[in-house]
Every structure is written in structure tokens, then in C-alpha cells.
Amino acid sequence: MNRTRIAIGVGVTVLVLIGVRLLLPVLQGERLAPRQRTLEMFRLGKEAFENEDVDTLMSLVSDDFNWGGMDARRLRLQLVNFFKNAEQPRVEYTPPTIEVFGGRVIARTQIKLHWRDSGPNEMDLGPIEIELRQVSVRKWLVIPSEDLRVVRMEGMAWDFGGSLP
């Protein structure tokens, strides 16, 4: 009787593990080619910026992000302060030129920010070079996957210091 229970338990465990292994590619989702994923990230970033969604913007950025000495933590602070003081934020960018080097992507574009406070304002960030890299991420906290994240930006650094709009 005990051997039967043990055999059934082992059998169920093996079936569950096989099922998880077979479902893993489905749960990970379809991976876009780096060029398409980069364009998708630009679209998501624009939408998140205009909706003042700091969490979504930061989900596109790597933990080791760097932009003119600004790390990911400081970028989050800058975004929170900007959205607190700006009305109707909008971003424009030129179609990016994208180069793919294995697990690394370089995108170059022109970015211009628009917002309202006491009147219309804009900031031309000029030409920006954005480096994205493949990083290991977890979907739903358990499913391993690979995705692109922004690790570096070069160009005019966005730092309002103490004088936010």
C-alpha cells in the first residue's frame, strides 16, 4: 500500500515537471527580434511618458543604467519630480536608426519633450544614442526569460537639478 502511494506520488511529480517543461516556451511568450523589440520599447516609452507612468518607464531600464552620471535611481527621482510639476507631458522622437550586435542594440534618435506649467515649454534633448542589452528577467516572478533593457544613453543629460519645470 505504501509503495503504491510512493509510486503514484513520484509519477504525478514527474508528470507535473514534464508539463511545466512543455509549457515553459508558451509561458515565456513569443520573443520579438531585437529590432522590433526596440521599436516596441520606443512606443511603450512614449505612451508611458505621456501617461506619467514612472513604473513602466523604469521597467524598460536596466539596474545598471547610466546617462551622463545619472543612475536608474536618480532617473526615477527625476521622472517623479518632472511629472509632479509638469502638465500634459508629451515626447516626440525621430524614427530611430537601429544597429544590432548580438545581444546588444544601439538606437540613435532625436528626442524633444513638451509640457505645460505656467505656459508651454519644451526641451530638445538633441541627438541621443541609446544602448540596449539582453538581460535575464523573470515573468510573473518565476518564469525565466530574456529581454532588452536600456543600459546607457549618451547625449544631453536630462537633469533639472533643483529647478524643475
VEXSE-997858 format. One line per field, with one value per residue (C-alpha): x, y, z; residue number from 1. Coordinates in pm, 1 decimal. Each point is the difference from the previous one (the first is absolute). Example, Ala and Ser with C-alpha at 12.3 -4.5 7.8 and 13.67 -1.06 7.14 Angstrom:
<rs>
c1 [1230.0 | 137.0]
c2 [-450.0 | 344.0]
c3 [780.0 | -66.0]
nr [1 | 2]
</rs>
This chain:
<rs>
c1 [0.0 | 276.2 | 201.4 | -303.4 | -41.7 | 368.9 | -14.3 | -310.0 | 164.7 | 316.9 | -205.8 | -209.1 | 314.7 | 166.6 | -313.4 | -18.3 | 368.3 | -45.7 | -309.8 | 184.6 | 290.6 | -234.2 | -194.6 | 307.4 | 44.6 | -370.7 | 16.9 | 314.0 | -188.2 | 116.3 | 330.3 | 21.5 | 311.5 | 226.2 | -90.2 | -375.3 | 36.7 | 194.8 | -275.7 | -258.0 | 198.1 | 0.7 | -378.7 | -49.5 | 234.6 | -183.9 | -337.0 | 124.2 | 157.0 | -318.1 | -201.7 | 249.7 | 62.2 | 339.0 | -16.6 | -44.0 | 279.5 | 231.7 | -89.2 | 173.3 | 321.7 | 272.2 | 113.3 | 346.7 | -135.6 | 223.0 | -74.1 | 253.0 | 73.8 | -367.7 | -87.4 | -339.9 | -89.0 | 67.9 | -188.2 | -306.6 | 27.1 | 33.5 | -307.3 | -210.5 | 94.4 | -59.6 | -347.4 | -88.7 | 65.6 | -82.9 | -339.0 | -76.4 | 346.6 | 65.1 | 302.5 | 96.6 | 277.1 | 126.6 | -16.3 | 303.2 | 285.1 | 64.5 | 314.8 | 1.4 | 320.4 | -96.4 | -154.2 | 66.9 | -201.8 | 94.3 | -285.4 | 53.4 | -278.6 | -88.8 | -222.1 | -205.2 | -208.8 | -306.3 | -200.9 | -209.9 | 36.2 | -51.0 | 25.1 | 116.8 | 353.5 | 224.8 | 344.0 | 194.5 | 221.6 | 162.5 | 155.6 | -1.9 | 173.8 | -174.3 | 165.7 | -218.5 | 123.9 | -150.7 | -58.5 | -150.3 | -339.8 | -278.0 | -360.9 | -253.6 | 299.6 | 76.1 | 30.3 | 351.8 | 17.9 | 228.0 | -89.1 | 162.3 | 58.3 | 148.9 | 345.7 | 151.5 | -96.9 | 234.6 | -91.6 | -132.8 | -62.7 | -345.3 | 61.4 | -207.3 | 192.0 | -210.7 | -185.9 | -263.6 | -261.2]
c2 [0.0 | 247.2 | -95.2 | 70.0 | 348.1 | 74.0 | -119.2 | 212.5 | 303.1 | -38.8 | -49.1 | 312.6 | 201.2 | -114.7 | 85.6 | 346.6 | 66.5 | -118.8 | 220.2 | 305.4 | -65.8 | -28.8 | 314.0 | 213.3 | 128.1 | 87.1 | 183.5 | 189.7 | 142.7 | 78.4 | 183.1 | 285.9 | 53.9 | 264.4 | 262.9 | -49.5 | -15.4 | 327.3 | 170.3 | -145.9 | 140.2 | 346.5 | -21.3 | -121.4 | 269.6 | 277.3 | -127.2 | -37.0 | 348.4 | 161.3 | -193.3 | 100.5 | -369.0 | -8.5 | -373.4 | -97.6 | 235.5 | -149.4 | -353.6 | 80.7 | 101.1 | -230.6 | 13.3 | 107.9 | 285.6 | 304.6 | 332.6 | 275.2 | -125.9 | -53.0 | -351.8 | -173.7 | 121.1 | 362.8 | -35.5 | -121.0 | 301.9 | 235.9 | -149.3 | 15.3 | 364.9 | 87.0 | -155.5 | 162.0 | 346.1 | -35.4 | -16.1 | -180.7 | -148.8 | -102.9 | -144.9 | 2.1 | -202.8 | -56.3 | -355.5 | -163.8 | -149.2 | -339.4 | -212.0 | -350.3 | -162.5 | -338.9 | 66.4 | 374.0 | 264.1 | 361.6 | 237.7 | 361.1 | 256.5 | 363.5 | 55.1 | 304.5 | 36.9 | 224.8 | 93.2 | 274.7 | 174.1 | 376.8 | -19.2 | -233.0 | -128.7 | -227.3 | -150.1 | -128.4 | -281.7 | -4.9 | -309.7 | -286.0 | -335.0 | -273.5 | -332.7 | -298.1 | -341.9 | -343.3 | -67.9 | -290.6 | 87.1 | -192.2 | 12.5 | -35.2 | -23.7 | -362.9 | -54.1 | 73.4 | 201.5 | 232.4 | 357.0 | 327.8 | 279.1 | 346.9 | 0.3 | 323.0 | 325.7 | 258.0 | 350.4 | 292.9 | -119.7 | 71.8 | 151.2 | 289.2 | 6.0 | 204.0 | 195.9 | -228.9 | 138.4]
c3 [0.0 | 94.1 | -309.9 | -215.0 | 151.6 | -47.9 | -362.9 | -66.5 | 166.2 | -206.0 | -316.8 | 63.0 | 76.6 | -324.0 | -200.5 | 157.9 | -79.3 | -359.3 | -34.8 | 134.7 | -236.8 | -297.5 | 97.1 | 75.5 | -360.3 | -13.4 | 334.4 | -104.1 | -295.8 | -348.7 | -15.9 | -244.5 | -208.2 | 160.3 | -260.9 | 50.6 | 379.8 | -6.3 | -200.5 | 239.6 | 295.7 | -161.8 | -42.1 | 359.1 | 132.6 | -184.5 | 122.3 | 360.4 | -2.5 | -126.4 | 262.5 | 272.3 | 76.4 | 172.8 | 78.9 | -364.7 | -105.2 | 260.8 | -109.0 | -330.6 | 178.8 | 133.0 | 360.9 | -117.5 | -216.0 | -58.2 | -168.6 | 54.4 | 352.3 | 82.8 | 116.3 | -2.8 | 350.5 | -87.9 | -330.4 | 193.1 | 230.9 | -297.6 | -166.4 | 317.2 | 55.4 | -364.5 | -6.8 | 331.2 | -144.3 | -369.8 | -167.0 | -323.9 | -56.5 | -355.1 | -174.7 | -366.0 | -155.6 | -349.4 | -132.4 | 161.3 | -197.2 | 152.2 | -13.5 | 147.1 | 127.8 | 146.7 | 342.2 | -27.9 | -186.5 | -74.3 | -89.8 | -103.5 | -4.7 | 69.5 | 304.6 | 89.7 | 318.2 | 25.5 | 308.9 | 153.1 | 332.4 | -7.1 | -376.8 | -274.3 | 46.5 | -196.3 | 33.1 | -297.5 | 124.0 | -341.7 | -145.9 | 249.0 | -25.5 | 196.4 | 73.8 | 80.9 | 111.7 | 43.5 | 368.0 | 188.7 | 142.5 | 170.8 | -112.6 | 276.3 | 238.2 | -93.2 | -375.8 | -132.0 | -320.4 | -196.1 | -89.8 | -101.5 | 253.1 | -39.2 | 159.8 | -129.8 | -162.2 | -144.2 | -96.6 | 194.3 | 355.4 | 135.8 | 342.1 | 123.6 | 328.5 | 238.9 | -268.3 | -139.6 | -235.9]
nr [1 | 2 | 3 | 4 | 5 | 6 | 7 | 8 | 9 | 10 | 11 | 12 | 13 | 14 | 15 | 16 | 17 | 18 | 19 | 20 | 21 | 22 | 23 | 24 | 25 | 26 | 27 | 28 | 29 | 30 | 31 | 32 | 33 | 34 | 35 | 36 | 37 | 38 | 39 | 40 | 41 | 42 | 43 | 44 | 45 | 46 | 47 | 48 | 49 | 50 | 51 | 52 | 53 | 54 | 55 | 56 | 57 | 58 | 59 | 60 | 61 | 62 | 63 | 64 | 65 | 66 | 67 | 68 | 69 | 70 | 71 | 72 | 73 | 74 | 75 | 76 | 77 | 78 | 79 | 80 | 81 | 82 | 83 | 84 | 85 | 86 | 87 | 88 | 89 | 90 | 91 | 92 | 93 | 94 | 95 | 96 | 97 | 98 | 99 | 100 | 101 | 102 | 103 | 104 | 105 | 106 | 107 | 108 | 109 | 110 | 111 | 112 | 113 | 114 | 115 | 116 | 117 | 118 | 119 | 120 | 121 | 122 | 123 | 124 | 125 | 126 | 127 | 128 | 129 | 130 | 131 | 132 | 133 | 134 | 135 | 136 | 137 | 138 | 139 | 140 | 141 | 142 | 143 | 144 | 145 | 146 | 147 | 148 | 149 | 150 | 151 | 152 | 153 | 154 | 155 | 156 | 157 | 158 | 159 | 160 | 161 | 162 | 163 | 164 | 165]
</rs>
